[in-house]
Amino acid sequence: MNGQSRNIIKPGAVVEIVEKANQRSGKLTSGVVKDILTNSSFHPHGIKVRLVTGEVGRVKKIMDPES
């Protein structure tokens, strides 16, 4: 699943994000969502989140949508 809709991303979900520094290369970082930083319900480039490890980026893929 893609990460463009805020309502399907919950804290504790396992996701893959692209950090700002890696946008050109497209390198993805896997982790668990700690906070959802985007206020709008939809974002075309992905909802911005903070992982429990502290990385911030836009969700490109949701690995565990049931969390």
Sequence and secondary structure as in RCSB ss.txt:
>XXXX:A:sequence
MNGQSRNIIKPGAVVEIVEKANQRSGKLTSGVVKDILTNSSFHPHGIKVRLVTGEVGRVKKIMDPES
>XXXX:A:secstr
  S BGGG  TT EEEEEEGGGTTTT EEEEEEEEE   SSB TT  EEEETTS EEEEEEES TT 
